[in-house]
Amino acid sequence: MWEAVGSPASTNKASFTDVPANADYAQAVAWAVENEITSGTGGGNFSPSETCTRGQIVTFLHRATGK
């Protein structure tokens, strides 16, 4: 989704313990948090190595489109 909207720079850094600041996806995660598309998986984690469930994907899309 982040790339689809032009890979905009985020004004904040995501503060998840499992997302290193130099990770290739760190800007995308920060953008998603900033735009209230995700808030992570709990406990200060984003869980980037886990597979998203169908429900999580639907939630991301719903929040991203504002519908």
N, CA, C and O atoms as a Tripos MOL2 file, in Angstrom:
@<TRIPOS>MOLECULE
protein
  268   267    67     0     0
PROTEIN
NO_CHARGES

@<TRIPOS>ATOM
      1 N           0.8210   -1.1850    0.0000 N.3       1 MET1
      2 CA          0.0000    0.0000    0.0000 C.3       1 MET1
      3 C           0.8700    1.2560    0.0000 C.2       1 MET1
      4 O           0.5690    2.2400   -0.6750 O.2       1 MET1
      5 N           1.9480    1.1980    0.7670 N.am      2 TRP2
      6 CA          2.8430    2.3540    0.8670 C.3       2 TRP2
      7 C           3.4240    2.7010   -0.4970 C.2       2 TRP2
      8 O           3.4750    3.8740   -0.8690 O.2       2 TRP2
      9 N           3.8580    1.7020   -1.2390 N.am      3 GLU3
     10 CA          4.3960    1.9450   -2.5760 C.3       3 GLU3
     11 C           3.3140    2.4290   -3.5320 C.2       3 GLU3
     12 O           3.5790    3.2530   -4.4070 O.2       3 GLU3
     13 N           2.1040    1.9220   -3.3680 N.am      4 ALA4
     14 CA          1.0010    2.3070   -4.2480 C.3       4 ALA4
     15 C           0.6500    3.7900   -4.1320 C.2       4 ALA4
     16 O           0.1340    4.3890   -5.0750 O.2       4 ALA4
     17 N           0.9350    4.3740   -2.9650 N.am      5 VAL5
     18 CA          0.6510    5.8030   -2.7830 C.3       5 VAL5
     19 C           1.8980    6.6670   -2.9720 C.2       5 VAL5
     20 O           1.9110    7.8370   -2.5900 O.2       5 VAL5
     21 N           2.9410    6.0870   -3.5600 N.am      6 GLY6
     22 CA          4.1250    6.8520   -3.9170 C.3       6 GLY6
     23 C           5.2550    6.8320   -2.9040 C.2       6 GLY6
     24 O           6.1710    7.6490   -2.9940 O.2       6 GLY6
     25 N           5.2160    5.9230   -1.9470 N.am      7 SER7
     26 CA          6.2720    5.7740   -0.9270 C.3       7 SER7
     27 C           6.5650    7.0840   -0.2000 C.2       7 SER7
     28 O           7.7180    7.5090   -0.1350 O.2       7 SER7
     29 N           5.5320    7.7290    0.3480 N.am      8 PRO8
     30 CA          5.7570    9.0120    1.0110 C.3       8 PRO8
     31 C           6.6100    8.8660    2.2720 C.2       8 PRO8
     32 O           6.5520    7.8510    2.9670 O.2       8 PRO8
     33 N           7.3860    9.8820    2.5450 N.am      9 ALA9
     34 CA          8.1950    9.8910    3.7620 C.3       9 ALA9
     35 C           7.2780   10.0810    4.9580 C.2       9 ALA9
     36 O           6.3310   10.8650    4.9110 O.2       9 ALA9
     37 N           7.5640    9.3670    6.0100 N.am     10 SER10
     38 CA          6.7910    9.4900    7.2320 C.3      10 SER10
     39 C           7.4500   10.5270    8.1280 C.2      10 SER10
     40 O           8.6750   10.6490    8.1450 O.2      10 SER10
     41 N           6.6460   11.2720    8.8670 N.am     11 THR11
     42 CA          7.2080   12.2700    9.7740 C.3      11 THR11
     43 C           7.6430   11.6500   11.0980 C.2      11 THR11
     44 O           8.3580   12.2790   11.8780 O.2      11 THR11
     45 N           7.2140   10.4250   11.3470 N.am     12 ASN12
     46 CA          7.5550    9.7250   12.5860 C.3      12 ASN12
     47 C           8.2210    8.4010   12.2750 C.2      12 ASN12
     48 O           8.1370    7.8940   11.1560 O.2      12 ASN12
     49 N           8.8800    7.8500   13.2700 N.am     13 LYS13
     50 CA          9.4350    6.5040   13.1500 C.3      13 LYS13
     51 C           8.5490    5.5630   13.9510 C.2      13 LYS13
     52 O           8.1090    5.9020   15.0500 O.2      13 LYS13
     53 N           8.2930    4.4000   13.4090 N.am     14 ALA14
     54 CA          7.5200    3.3990   14.1440 C.3      14 ALA14
     55 C           8.3620    2.9260   15.3230 C.2      14 ALA14
     56 O           9.5640    2.7030   15.1790 O.2      14 ALA14
     57 N           7.7520    2.7760   16.4570 N.am     15 SER15
     58 CA          8.5000    2.4150   17.6590 C.3      15 SER15
     59 C           8.2520    0.9670   18.0770 C.2      15 SER15
     60 O           8.0120    0.6820   19.2500 O.2      15 SER15
     61 N           8.3110    0.0700   17.1180 N.am     16 PHE16
     62 CA          8.1450   -1.3430   17.4260 C.3      16 PHE16
     63 C           9.5090   -1.9520   17.7500 C.2      16 PHE16
     64 O          10.5040   -1.6390   17.0970 O.2      16 PHE16
     65 N           9.5510   -2.8100   18.7460 N.am     17 THR17
     66 CA         10.8170   -3.4110   19.1520 C.3      17 THR17
     67 C          11.3810   -4.3390   18.0940 C.2      17 THR17
     68 O          12.5820   -4.6070   18.0890 O.2      17 THR17
     69 N          10.5370   -4.8370   17.1970 N.am     18 ASP18
     70 CA         10.9950   -5.7890   16.1880 C.3      18 ASP18
     71 C          11.0910   -5.2030   14.7750 C.2      18 ASP18
     72 O          11.1380   -5.9460   13.7940 O.2      18 ASP18
     73 N          11.1210   -3.8760   14.6760 N.am     19 VAL19
     74 CA         11.3120   -3.2030   13.3880 C.3      19 VAL19
     75 C          12.5430   -2.3090   13.5070 C.2      19 VAL19
     76 O          12.4540   -1.1860   14.0040 O.2      19 VAL19
     77 N          13.6930   -2.8070   13.0500 N.am     20 PRO20
     78 CA         14.9060   -1.9850   13.1100 C.3      20 PRO20
     79 C          14.7550   -0.7310   12.2590 C.2      20 PRO20
     80 O          14.1490   -0.7730   11.1890 O.2      20 PRO20
     81 N          15.2970    0.3670   12.7250 N.am     21 ALA21
     82 CA         15.1910    1.6360   12.0070 C.3      21 ALA21
     83 C          15.7770    1.5670   10.6050 C.2      21 ALA21
     84 O          15.3640    2.3230    9.7260 O.2      21 ALA21
     85 N          16.7410    0.6670   10.3850 N.am     22 ASN22
     86 CA         17.3680    0.5620    9.0650 C.3      22 ASN22
     87 C          16.7610   -0.5410    8.2000 C.2      22 ASN22
     88 O          17.3010   -0.8530    7.1390 O.2      22 ASN22
     89 N          15.6580   -1.1300    8.6300 N.am     23 ALA23
     90 CA         14.9980   -2.1780    7.8430 C.3      23 ALA23
     91 C          14.4200   -1.5800    6.5610 C.2      23 ALA23
     92 O          13.9700   -0.4350    6.5500 O.2      23 ALA23
     93 N          14.4370   -2.3590    5.4920 N.am     24 ASP24
     94 CA         13.9010   -1.8960    4.2080 C.3      24 ASP24
     95 C          12.4390   -1.4630    4.3100 C.2      24 ASP24
     96 O          11.9900   -0.6000    3.5560 O.2      24 ASP24
     97 N          11.7190   -2.0470    5.2190 N.am     25 TYR25
     98 CA         10.2820   -1.7980    5.3520 C.3      25 TYR25
     99 C           9.9420   -0.8100    6.4710 C.2      25 TYR25
    100 O           8.7620   -0.5560    6.7130 O.2      25 TYR25
    101 N          10.9310   -0.2500    7.1540 N.am     26 ALA26
    102 CA         10.6860    0.6280    8.3030 C.3      26 ALA26
    103 C           9.8530    1.8550    7.9290 C.2      26 ALA26
    104 O           8.9530    2.2330    8.6780 O.2      26 ALA26
    105 N          10.1360    2.4810    6.7920 N.am     27 GLN27
    106 CA          9.3610    3.6530    6.3640 C.3      27 GLN27
    107 C           7.9110    3.2810    6.0620 C.2      27 GLN27
    108 O           6.9910    4.0400    6.3680 O.2      27 GLN27
    109 N           7.7160    2.1140    5.4650 N.am     28 ALA28
    110 CA          6.3510    1.6660    5.1590 C.3      28 ALA28
    111 C           5.5650    1.4250    6.4440 C.2      28 ALA28
    112 O           4.3910    1.7840    6.5360 O.2      28 ALA28
    113 N           6.2070    0.8250    7.4210 N.am     29 VAL29
    114 CA          5.5510    0.5740    8.7090 C.3      29 VAL29
    115 C           5.2190    1.8970    9.3880 C.2      29 VAL29
    116 O           4.1110    2.0770    9.8940 O.2      29 VAL29
    117 N           6.1740    2.8200    9.4010 N.am     30 ALA30
    118 CA          5.9350    4.1290   10.0190 C.3      30 ALA30
    119 C           4.7780    4.8490    9.3390 C.2      30 ALA30
    120 O           3.9460    5.4620   10.0090 O.2      30 ALA30
    121 N           4.7220    4.7780    8.0100 N.am     31 TRP31
    122 CA          3.6250    5.3980    7.2630 C.3      31 TRP31
    123 C           2.2840    4.7690    7.6420 C.2      31 TRP31
    124 O           1.2980    5.4780    7.8460 O.2      31 TRP31
    125 N           2.2480    3.4410    7.7360 N.am     32 ALA32
    126 CA          1.0040    2.7450    8.0800 C.3      32 ALA32
    127 C           0.5300    3.1090    9.4840 C.2      32 ALA32
    128 O          -0.6690    3.2580    9.7160 O.2      32 ALA32
    129 N           1.4500    3.2500   10.4010 N.am     33 VAL33
    130 CA          1.0900    3.6580   11.7670 C.3      33 VAL33
    131 C           0.5910    5.0990   11.7580 C.2      33 VAL33
    132 O          -0.4430    5.4080   12.3500 O.2      33 VAL33
    133 N           1.3220    5.9680   11.0920 N.am     34 GLU34
    134 CA          0.9580    7.3830   11.0210 C.3      34 GLU34
    135 C          -0.4270    7.5820   10.4180 C.2      34 GLU34
    136 O          -1.1510    8.4970   10.8110 O.2      34 GLU34
    137 N          -0.7960    6.7310    9.4680 N.am     35 ASN35
    138 CA         -2.0930    6.8370    8.8010 C.3      35 ASN35
    139 C          -3.1550    5.9450    9.4270 C.2      35 ASN35
    140 O          -4.2150    5.7210    8.8420 O.2      35 ASN35
    141 N          -2.8610    5.4370   10.6240 N.am     36 GLU36
    142 CA         -3.7880    4.6270   11.4200 C.3      36 GLU36
    143 C          -4.2790    3.3910   10.6810 C.2      36 GLU36
    144 O          -5.4180    2.9590   10.8560 O.2      36 GLU36
    145 N          -3.4000    2.8270    9.8480 N.am     37 ILE37
    146 CA         -3.7210    1.5970    9.1370 C.3      37 ILE37
    147 C          -3.3930    0.3940   10.0040 C.2      37 ILE37
    148 O          -4.0590   -0.6390    9.9270 O.2      37 ILE37
    149 N          -2.3680    0.5310   10.8270 N.am     38 THR38
    150 CA         -2.0050   -0.5320   11.7580 C.3      38 THR38
    151 C          -1.4840    0.0740   13.0570 C.2      38 THR38
    152 O          -1.0210    1.2140   13.0940 O.2      38 THR38
    153 N          -1.5730   -0.7080   14.1020 N.am     39 SER39
    154 CA         -0.9870   -0.3050   15.3850 C.3      39 SER39
    155 C          -0.1100   -1.4270   15.9220 C.2      39 SER39
    156 O           0.2650   -1.4320   17.0950 O.2      39 SER39
    157 N           0.2130   -2.3780   15.0500 N.am     40 GLY40
    158 CA          1.0570   -3.5020   15.4530 C.3      40 GLY40
    159 C           0.2470   -4.6760   15.9710 C.2      40 GLY40
    160 O          -0.9810   -4.7010   15.8930 O.2      40 GLY40
    161 N           0.9750   -5.6430   16.4990 N.am     41 THR41
    162 CA          0.3260   -6.8740   16.9640 C.3      41 THR41
    163 C           0.2230   -6.9530   18.4790 C.2      41 THR41
    164 O          -0.2600   -7.9490   19.0190 O.2      41 THR41
    165 N           0.6690   -5.9210   19.1620 N.am     42 GLY42
    166 CA          0.5710   -5.8690   20.6220 C.3      42 GLY42
    167 C           1.9170   -6.0290   21.2970 C.2      42 GLY42
    168 O           2.8480   -6.6000   20.7300 O.2      42 GLY42
    169 N           2.0080   -5.5280   22.4920 N.am     43 GLY43
    170 CA          3.2280   -5.6470   23.2610 C.3      43 GLY43
    171 C           4.4150   -4.9250   22.6650 C.2      43 GLY43
    172 O           5.5580   -5.3160   22.8990 O.2      43 GLY43
    173 N           4.1600   -3.8620   21.8880 N.am     44 GLY44
    174 CA          5.2440   -3.1190   21.2590 C.3      44 GLY44
    175 C           5.8390   -3.8060   20.0430 C.2      44 GLY44
    176 O           6.9260   -3.4470   19.5910 O.2      44 GLY44
    177 N           5.1240   -4.7970   19.5110 N.am     45 ASN45
    178 CA          5.6130   -5.5570   18.3580 C.3      45 ASN45
    179 C           4.7930   -5.2820   17.1060 C.2      45 ASN45
    180 O           3.6140   -4.9330   17.1710 O.2      45 ASN45
    181 N           5.4500   -5.4490   15.9680 N.am     46 PHE46
    182 CA          4.7920   -5.3900   14.6690 C.3      46 PHE46
    183 C           4.7010   -6.7800   14.0600 C.2      46 PHE46
    184 O           3.8050   -7.0460   13.2580 O.2      46 PHE46
    185 N           5.6040   -7.6590   14.4250 N.am     47 SER47
    186 CA          5.6630   -9.0470   13.9490 C.3      47 SER47
    187 C           5.8590   -9.1460   12.4380 C.2      47 SER47
    188 O           5.0470   -9.7640   11.7490 O.2      47 SER47
    189 N           6.9330   -8.5420   11.9140 N.am     48 PRO48
    190 CA          7.1450   -8.5390   10.4740 C.3      48 PRO48
    191 C           7.4120   -9.9120    9.8610 C.2      48 PRO48
    192 O           7.2740  -10.0720    8.6480 O.2      48 PRO48
    193 N           7.7830  -10.8860   10.6500 N.am     49 SER49
    194 CA          8.0580  -12.2110   10.0940 C.3      49 SER49
    195 C           6.8310  -13.1290   10.1260 C.2      49 SER49
    196 O           6.8910  -14.2680    9.6620 O.2      49 SER49
    197 N           5.7320  -12.6350   10.6680 N.am     50 GLU50
    198 CA          4.4980  -13.4170   10.7070 C.3      50 GLU50
    199 C           3.6510  -13.1570    9.4660 C.2      50 GLU50
    200 O           3.7070  -12.0750    8.8820 O.2      50 GLU50
    201 N           2.8800  -14.1380    9.0740 N.am     51 THR51
    202 CA          1.9550  -13.9880    7.9500 C.3      51 THR51
    203 C           0.6950  -13.2690    8.4230 C.2      51 THR51
    204 O           0.1490  -13.5950    9.4770 O.2      51 THR51
    205 N           0.2400  -12.2960    7.6490 N.am     52 CYS52
    206 CA         -1.0010  -11.5850    7.9850 C.3      52 CYS52
    207 C          -2.1910  -12.5010    7.7450 C.2      52 CYS52
    208 O          -2.2210  -13.2670    6.7820 O.2      52 CYS52
    209 N          -3.1630  -12.4080    8.6310 N.am     53 THR53
    210 CA         -4.3960  -13.1650    8.4440 C.3      53 THR53
    211 C          -5.2850  -12.4310    7.4410 C.2      53 THR53
    212 O          -5.0600  -11.2610    7.1310 O.2      53 THR53
    213 N          -6.2650  -13.1160    6.9570 N.am     54 ARG54
    214 CA         -7.2290  -12.4920    6.0450 C.3      54 ARG54
    215 C          -7.9170  -11.3160    6.7360 C.2      54 ARG54
    216 O          -8.1440  -10.2720    6.1240 O.2      54 ARG54
    217 N          -8.2420  -11.4930    7.9970 N.am     55 GLY55
    218 CA         -8.8850  -10.4240    8.7710 C.3      55 GLY55
    219 C          -8.0050   -9.1990    8.9180 C.2      55 GLY55
    220 O          -8.4900   -8.0710    8.8400 O.2      55 GLY55
    221 N          -6.7120   -9.4120    9.1300 N.am     56 GLN56
    222 CA         -5.7950   -8.2840    9.2390 C.3      56 GLN56
    223 C          -5.6970   -7.5270    7.9180 C.2      56 GLN56
    224 O          -5.6940   -6.2960    7.9070 O.2      56 GLN56
    225 N          -5.6190   -8.2450    6.8200 N.am     57 ILE57
    226 CA         -5.5360   -7.5980    5.5060 C.3      57 ILE57
    227 C          -6.7950   -6.7860    5.2250 C.2      57 ILE57
    228 O          -6.7170   -5.6560    4.7410 O.2      57 ILE57
    229 N          -7.9490   -7.3610    5.5290 N.am     58 VAL58
    230 CA         -9.2130   -6.6430    5.3140 C.3      58 VAL58
    231 C          -9.2430   -5.3790    6.1740 C.2      58 VAL58
    232 O          -9.6960   -4.3260    5.7260 O.2      58 VAL58
    233 N          -8.7650   -5.4920    7.3920 N.am     59 THR59
    234 CA         -8.7330   -4.3270    8.2920 C.3      59 THR59
    235 C          -7.8150   -3.2480    7.7250 C.2      59 THR59
    236 O          -8.1740   -2.0710    7.7280 O.2      59 THR59
    237 N          -6.6280   -3.6350    7.2360 N.am     60 PHE60
    238 CA         -5.7120   -2.6600    6.6290 C.3      60 PHE60
    239 C          -6.3870   -1.9510    5.4630 C.2      60 PHE60
    240 O          -6.3450   -0.7240    5.3700 O.2      60 PHE60
    241 N          -7.0090   -2.7170    4.5770 N.am     61 LEU61
    242 CA         -7.6540   -2.1300    3.4020 C.3      61 LEU61
    243 C          -8.7950   -1.2130    3.7930 C.2      61 LEU61
    244 O          -8.9590   -0.1380    3.2160 O.2      61 LEU61
    245 N          -9.5810   -1.6310    4.7670 N.am     62 HIS62
    246 CA        -10.6960   -0.8160    5.2360 C.3      62 HIS62
    247 C         -10.2010    0.5100    5.7950 C.2      62 HIS62
    248 O         -10.7400    1.5690    5.4710 O.2      62 HIS62
    249 N          -9.1810    0.4490    6.6270 N.am     63 ARG63
    250 CA         -8.6330    1.6700    7.2220 C.3      63 ARG63
    251 C          -7.9590    2.5500    6.1680 C.2      63 ARG63
    252 O          -8.0730    3.7740    6.2250 O.2      63 ARG63
    253 N          -7.2700    1.9480    5.2220 N.am     64 ALA64
    254 CA         -6.5540    2.7080    4.1930 C.3      64 ALA64
    255 C          -7.5230    3.4450    3.2640 C.2      64 ALA64
    256 O          -7.2410    4.5630    2.8330 O.2      64 ALA64
    257 N          -8.6520    2.8280    2.9600 N.am     65 THR65
    258 CA         -9.5980    3.4570    2.0330 C.3      65 THR65
    259 C         -10.6010    4.3340    2.7450 C.2      65 THR65
    260 O         -11.3270    5.0980    2.1090 O.2      65 THR65
    261 N         -10.6490    4.2310    4.0670 N.am     66 GLY66
    262 CA        -11.5760    5.0710    4.8370 C.3      66 GLY66
    263 C         -13.0280    4.7010    4.6530 C.2      66 GLY66
    264 O         -13.9210    5.5220    4.8580 O.2      66 GLY66
    265 N         -13.2630    3.4460    4.2610 N.am     67 LYS67
    266 CA        -14.6520    3.0020    4.0240 C.3      67 LYS67
    267 C         -15.0790    2.0240    5.0850 C.2      67 LYS67
    268 O         -16.2100    1.5390    5.0580 O.2      67 LYS67
@<TRIPOS>BOND
     1     1     2 1
     2     2     3 1
     3     3     4 2
     4     3     5 am
     5     5     6 1
     6     6     7 1
     7     7     8 2
     8     7     9 am
     9     9    10 1
    10    10    11 1
    11    11    12 2
    12    11    13 am
    13    13    14 1
    14    14    15 1
    15    15    16 2
    16    15    17 am
    17    17    18 1
    18    18    19 1
    19    19    20 2
    20    19    21 am
    21    21    22 1
    22    22    23 1
    23    23    24 2
    24    23    25 am
    25    25    26 1
    26    26    27 1
    27    27    28 2
    28    27    29 am
    29    29    30 1
    30    30    31 1
    31    31    32 2
    32    31    33 am
    33    33    34 1
    34    34    35 1
    35    35    36 2
    36    35    37 am
    37    37    38 1
    38    38    39 1
    39    39    40 2
    40    39    41 am
    41    41    42 1
    42    42    43 1
    43    43    44 2
    44    43    45 am
    45    45    46 1
    46    46    47 1
    47    47    48 2
    48    47    49 am
    49    49    50 1
    50    50    51 1
    51    51    52 2
    52    51    53 am
    53    53    54 1
    54    54    55 1
    55    55    56 2
    56    55    57 am
    57    57    58 1
    58    58    59 1
    59    59    60 2
    60    59    61 am
    61    61    62 1
    62    62    63 1
    63    63    64 2
    64    63    65 am
    65    65    66 1
    66    66    67 1
    67    67    68 2
    68    67    69 am
    69    69    70 1
    70    70    71 1
    71    71    72 2
    72    71    73 am
    73    73    74 1
    74    74    75 1
    75    75    76 2
    76    75    77 am
    77    77    78 1
    78    78    79 1
    79    79    80 2
    80    79    81 am
    81    81    82 1
    82    82    83 1
    83    83    84 2
    84    83    85 am
    85    85    86 1
    86    86    87 1
    87    87    88 2
    88    87    89 am
    89    89    90 1
    90    90    91 1
    91    91    92 2
    92    91    93 am
    93    93    94 1
    94    94    95 1
    95    95    96 2
    96    95    97 am
    97    97    98 1
    98    98    99 1
    99    99   100 2
   100    99   101 am
   101   101   102 1
   102   102   103 1
   103   103   104 2
   104   103   105 am
   105   105   106 1
   106   106   107 1
   107   107   108 2
   108   107   109 am
   109   109   110 1
   110   110   111 1
   111   111   112 2
   112   111   113 am
   113   113   114 1
   114   114   115 1
   115   115   116 2
   116   115   117 am
   117   117   118 1
   118   118   119 1
   119   119   120 2
   120   119   121 am
   121   121   122 1
   122   122   123 1
   123   123   124 2
   124   123   125 am
   125   125   126 1
   126   126   127 1
   127   127   128 2
   128   127   129 am
   129   129   130 1
   130   130   131 1
   131   131   132 2
   132   131   133 am
   133   133   134 1
   134   134   135 1
   135   135   136 2
   136   135   137 am
   137   137   138 1
   138   138   139 1
   139   139   140 2
   140   139   141 am
   141   141   142 1
   142   142   143 1
   143   143   144 2
   144   143   145 am
   145   145   146 1
   146   146   147 1
   147   147   148 2
   148   147   149 am
   149   149   150 1
   150   150   151 1
   151   151   152 2
   152   151   153 am
   153   153   154 1
   154   154   155 1
   155   155   156 2
   156   155   157 am
   157   157   158 1
   158   158   159 1
   159   159   160 2
   160   159   161 am
   161   161   162 1
   162   162   163 1
   163   163   164 2
   164   163   165 am
   165   165   166 1
   166   166   167 1
   167   167   168 2
   168   167   169 am
   169   169   170 1
   170   170   171 1
   171   171   172 2
   172   171   173 am
   173   173   174 1
   174   174   175 1
   175   175   176 2
   176   175   177 am
   177   177   178 1
   178   178   179 1
   179   179   180 2
   180   179   181 am
   181   181   182 1
   182   182   183 1
   183   183   184 2
   184   183   185 am
   185   185   186 1
   186   186   187 1
   187   187   188 2
   188   187   189 am
   189   189   190 1
   190   190   191 1
   191   191   192 2
   192   191   193 am
   193   193   194 1
   194   194   195 1
   195   195   196 2
   196   195   197 am
   197   197   198 1
   198   198   199 1
   199   199   200 2
   200   199   201 am
   201   201   202 1
   202   202   203 1
   203   203   204 2
   204   203   205 am
   205   205   206 1
   206   206   207 1
   207   207   208 2
   208   207   209 am
   209   209   210 1
   210   210   211 1
   211   211   212 2
   212   211   213 am
   213   213   214 1
   214   214   215 1
   215   215   216 2
   216   215   217 am
   217   217   218 1
   218   218   219 1
   219   219   220 2
   220   219   221 am
   221   221   222 1
   222   222   223 1
   223   223   224 2
   224   223   225 am
   225   225   226 1
   226   226   227 1
   227   227   228 2
   228   227   229 am
   229   229   230 1
   230   230   231 1
   231   231   232 2
   232   231   233 am
   233   233   234 1
   234   234   235 1
   235   235   236 2
   236   235   237 am
   237   237   238 1
   238   238   239 1
   239   239   240 2
   240   239   241 am
   241   241   242 1
   242   242   243 1
   243   243   244 2
   244   243   245 am
   245   245   246 1
   246   246   247 1
   247   247   248 2
   248   247   249 am
   249   249   250 1
   250   250   251 1
   251   251   252 2
   252   251   253 am
   253   253   254 1
   254   254   255 1
   255   255   256 2
   256   255   257 am
   257   257   258 1
   258   258   259 1
   259   259   260 2
   260   259   261 am
   261   261   262 1
   262   262   263 1
   263   263   264 2
   264   263   265 am
   265   265   266 1
   266   266   267 1
   267   267   268 2
@<TRIPOS>SUBSTRUCTURE
     1 MET1         2 RESIDUE 1 A MET
     2 TRP2         6 RESIDUE 1 A TRP
     3 GLU3        10 RESIDUE 1 A GLU
     4 ALA4        14 RESIDUE 1 A ALA
     5 VAL5        18 RESIDUE 1 A VAL
     6 GLY6        22 RESIDUE 1 A GLY
     7 SER7        26 RESIDUE 1 A SER
     8 PRO8        30 RESIDUE 1 A PRO
     9 ALA9        34 RESIDUE 1 A ALA
    10 SER10       38 RESIDUE 1 A SER
    11 THR11       42 RESIDUE 1 A THR
    12 ASN12       46 RESIDUE 1 A ASN
    13 LYS13       50 RESIDUE 1 A LYS
    14 ALA14       54 RESIDUE 1 A ALA
    15 SER15       58 RESIDUE 1 A SER
    16 PHE16       62 RESIDUE 1 A PHE
    17 THR17       66 RESIDUE 1 A THR
    18 ASP18       70 RESIDUE 1 A ASP
    19 VAL19       74 RESIDUE 1 A VAL
    20 PRO20       78 RESIDUE 1 A PRO
    21 ALA21       82 RESIDUE 1 A ALA
    22 ASN22       86 RESIDUE 1 A ASN
    23 ALA23       90 RESIDUE 1 A ALA
    24 ASP24       94 RESIDUE 1 A ASP
    25 TYR25       98 RESIDUE 1 A TYR
    26 ALA26      102 RESIDUE 1 A ALA
    27 GLN27      106 RESIDUE 1 A GLN
    28 ALA28      110 RESIDUE 1 A ALA
    29 VAL29      114 RESIDUE 1 A VAL
    30 ALA30      118 RESIDUE 1 A ALA
    31 TRP31      122 RESIDUE 1 A TRP
    32 ALA32      126 RESIDUE 1 A ALA
    33 VAL33      130 RESIDUE 1 A VAL
    34 GLU34      134 RESIDUE 1 A GLU
    35 ASN35      138 RESIDUE 1 A ASN
    36 GLU36      142 RESIDUE 1 A GLU
    37 ILE37      146 RESIDUE 1 A ILE
    38 THR38      150 RESIDUE 1 A THR
    39 SER39      154 RESIDUE 1 A SER
    40 GLY40      158 RESIDUE 1 A GLY
    41 THR41      162 RESIDUE 1 A THR
    42 GLY42      166 RESIDUE 1 A GLY
    43 GLY43      170 RESIDUE 1 A GLY
    44 GLY44      174 RESIDUE 1 A GLY
    45 ASN45      178 RESIDUE 1 A ASN
    46 PHE46      182 RESIDUE 1 A PHE
    47 SER47      186 RESIDUE 1 A SER
    48 PRO48      190 RESIDUE 1 A PRO
    49 SER49      194 RESIDUE 1 A SER
    50 GLU50      198 RESIDUE 1 A GLU
    51 THR51      202 RESIDUE 1 A THR
    52 CYS52      206 RESIDUE 1 A CYS
    53 THR53      210 RESIDUE 1 A THR
    54 ARG54      214 RESIDUE 1 A ARG
    55 GLY55      218 RESIDUE 1 A GLY
    56 GLN56      222 RESIDUE 1 A GLN
    57 ILE57      226 RESIDUE 1 A ILE
    58 VAL58      230 RESIDUE 1 A VAL
    59 THR59      234 RESIDUE 1 A THR
    60 PHE60      238 RESIDUE 1 A PHE
    61 LEU61      242 RESIDUE 1 A LEU
    62 HIS62      246 RESIDUE 1 A HIS
    63 ARG63      250 RESIDUE 1 A ARG
    64 ALA64      254 RESIDUE 1 A ALA
    65 THR65      258 RESIDUE 1 A THR
    66 GLY66      262 RESIDUE 1 A GLY
    67 LYS67      266 RESIDUE 1 A LYS
